[in-house]
Amino acid sequence: MASVRLERNRKKRLEMAHPWVFAGEVASVEGEPEDGGLVDVLNHQGRFLAVGYYNPASQIRIRIVSQTPLAEMNKAFFVDRFTSCLQHRNRFVPGADAYRLVYGEADFLPGLIVDRFGDILVVQLLTLGMDKCRTEIVEALVEVMAPRGIYERSDVSVRELEGLAQTTGVLYGECPRHVTVTENELKLMIDIEQGQKTGYFFDQRENRASIAPLMRGWGERSGIALKEVEGEDGSLQMLPVNKSGKTVTFPYWDGATVLECFAHTGSFTLHACKYGAKKVTCLDVSAHAIESAKVNVELNGFTERVEFVVDDAFQYLRNQVKGLEERSERATVSAAPKTDTSKPMTAGGGRTWDVVILDPPAFAKTKSAVAGACRGYKDINLQGMKLVNEGGYLVTASCSYHMQPDLFLETIGEAARDAGKILRLVEWRAAGKDHPQILGVNEGHYLKFAIFEVRSKNK
């Protein structure tokens, strides 16, 4: 087998289990490594460190697949790795029929993503080394998982950095475009062909469940309280009663009003309804995404509590804030002489919610995009927290790796300062258990998820 000797003065990341060797760390190549083939990785003294696959066209020259000698990535190799992946998921997401089965470097299979949707598997082959092994990968997945079908979603630009074209299609068996699965006892219909990435984002599974405490306890604000009410048979029952003394029959009287932005398939909307939300506004700029969300809401019987909006989240949030400001101006006595209140408000909007959820796509896909991403995150969080009712909650996330946790919190803090808000951090989370992280591999620590209580400084 060909080998690669590393520079003497390189950082010792490989010894700390980091799976990448960059082009600048390579001192020499011995033998004639095949593009995408395995090479032994040696330190500057010639001592064996690991085995990885080699691509001279990539800045990540070698991706490590084994810390011990390995002759080839054959079917047996992948069967062993996939079996280990399945054991991990069975332990940490027991009984689930949908999850990330293979998470690239974190499952010691860099460049490979496999998501399970019931008896259908969706794979992404992101690198040359994995692309060359597609036959072995498919055969091993069939042996370990016995799927009805395997569909490829390698339609990602990162393949072009590896000298590969984007590609999609059926790799094995039968693959219907839409697959229905379950998450946290909720039904989800997933579009594996046209949905984002592989069709769904499993990394927020536990985070979606964490919003449960936010969804109830709001009835008192509406003047509704549980009181003893005499029934027709003379017995006393504890029932919700409004300010007028009338019994409230709406079952979700104690629920929150919720706005979910960047809704995609409506996953947070579904969880909000499951946990008792009174009314949810489900918003996405994509009409296709909203149609998917509508299907999922209907599947779970939540249609009457959800309204759908196709709009740009930034513009929608700004419009609501402008409406609030105009309404406040009209209500100010000093502004009355200047404002003709007989005319309709020009800004529109002006709505607020008990809980605002912001789960945007990555704003910073490269290090050079961080400054722009900070402006984007500050903007949506600034507008979002202005629309949270006093003492309500802002649920906010970032999936940009280059937006580091401290910078994310600092950006939200700046937004709170400008909005005149005090934020109390209630929950801080990362990706779910089917997205494990290797210590020392910072690139795997991409997802930040926070729940803040929002209060005004002047209240």
Disulfide bonds with the S-S distance in Angstrom:
none
